[in-house]
């Protein structure tokens, strides 16, 4: 193997997804992932701390994107409108990632360990959004309720998006889920 290979991270990601799909998450080793990608295991560990990070490595960037976007919304926006604007912007994070998201979701749903990790990620994201709303002057419980509602909308919209053909955007699914939440809250 050469010392430098282009797109090592992308190749490792695809190799991991393929192997997780074929063998299952628990049965796949980092050495197998590296071998499938045509790289060394050492190269794997330069990019990921463990095999779970192939699936969750973008969590910090996603949280930062959510928080930065919410922070940048106009102060005059209501909490739910600020969250709606944030969701619409964050959907751009997933453009051209439908197939990866679909494969990732399938792998996560097949593993109790990964489902737990996903829930922890969403709880952390909700806490960060509630803290951001508090910094914007939103009092509790409104800050916590808005953050939890935003994450619920994100989760449902995301699940719908990965389950469909990918012809409709994540932003469409998020908007639809938020409209449904608003209708429920309005008693419709």
N, C-alpha and C positions, 0 to 999 in steps of 0.2 A: 504494500500500500504506500502511496505517496505521502509525504509529510504534510502537504496542504491540499485539500480538496475543496472545490467551490461548493457553496450552499450546504455545508455540513449540517447545520442546525435543521434546515428544511428536510434534508435526506433522513436525518435521525427521526424527526417527527413523523414522516411518512412511513418509515420502516416500523416504528413503534405502533402506529395505528394499524398497519397491516397485520403485524404479529399479534397485537392485542385482539384483533378481530378473528384471526385464525385460531389462536391457541388460548385466548383468554388473558386477562391482565396478570393474574396470579402466576400463571405458568410461563410467562415470558420473562427472560432475564435481560439485563443491560448488555451483556456480552452478545446475546442473540440479536438485539436491536442494532448494536454497532456493526456486527458482521453483515446483517441484511443491508445496512446502509453503505457497506464497503469501507468502514472506518474502524478505528481501534476503540476499545472500551475506554481508554484514557481520553480520547476525543469526546466520547459521550459525556464523561464527567466534567469536561471543560464547559459544556453547554448546559448540563442538567445535573442537579445534586442527586436525584434518584429518578426512577422510571415514572413516578407519579407526576413529576414536574413537566413531563412532556404534555400532560393533560391540563395542568394547573399553572404552568409557568407564566402565563399572561395575566394571572389574577391581580397582581400588584398594579400592572399597567391599566387594567380595566378599572380598578378602584380609583386610581389617580385620575383617569379620564372622567369617571362619574363625578368625583369630588370637584375637580377643576371646572367642569362644565356647569355644575350646579352653582358653584361660587360665582361664575361669570354671568349668570342669568340676572336680568335687571332686578334691582331691589324692590321695585314696584309690583313684581309678579307675586301672585298668591303662592303659597307653598305647593299646591297641587299643579298649578300652571308652571312653576319653576321645575317641578319634577317631570312634567310632560315634555318640556323643552329639553331637559337633560336626556330623557329617554330617546327622543328623536335624534339628538346629536350623537349619543353613544351608539345608536344603531349603525352609524358609519364605521365603527370599529370592526364590524363584522362583514362589511362589503367584501365580496369575493371569498368568503370563508364558509359558505353554506355546506359544502361537502365535508370539510374538516369538522365543523360543528356537528353535523349529523353523525359522523363516525365517532366523534368524541362522546356524544350523548349516549349512543348505543353501548359503548364500552363502560361508561359510568353507570348506566342503569343495570348492567350485568354484575356489578360488584358492590357489595354492602360497604366495603371500606371506601370506595370511591364516591358512593352516594353520600356517605357521612362527610367526606371531605368537601363535596360540592355544597352541602348544607352549611358547613362551617364557613365556606367562602361567601355564601349569600348572607349569612348572619353578620359577618365582618363588614361586608359592603353596606348593609342596612345601618349598622352602627356608625360607620363613617358618614353616611348620608344624613343621619339624624344629627350628628355632631355639627355637620356643615350647616344644616338648617338652623340649629341653635345659634351658631355664629352669625347667621343672617337675622337673628332676632325672633325666630319662631320659638314659642314657649312649648314645653311639654304639657300634655301628651301629644299636641299637634305635630311636633317635630318627629317624634317616634312613629306616630300613626302614618304620617306622610311618607317617611322613609320605608316603613314596612309595606305600605300600599304600593310604592314605587317598585320595590323588589318583587312583590307578588305579580305586578303587571309585567315586569321584565321576565320573570320565570315562566309565566303562562304564555306570553307572547313568543318567547324564545322556544319553548316546547312546541308550539304550533308551527313556528317557522321551520324547525329542523324536521318536523313530521311531514311537511308538504314538499312539493317538487322544487321549491326554490324560485319559482317564477315570481312570487310576491316577496317583497323585501321584508326584512326584519322590522323596519320602521312601520310598515303597513300593519303587521301583526301587533306591534306594541301599541299603536294608535287605536286599533280595534279593541284590544284588551282594556286599555284605559277607558275608552268609551263605554264598554260593558260595565266596568267598575263604577263609573259615574252614574250610569243608569240604575245600578243596584243601590247605590247610596241615595239616589233621588227617589227611590221607591217605585221605579218604573217596571 
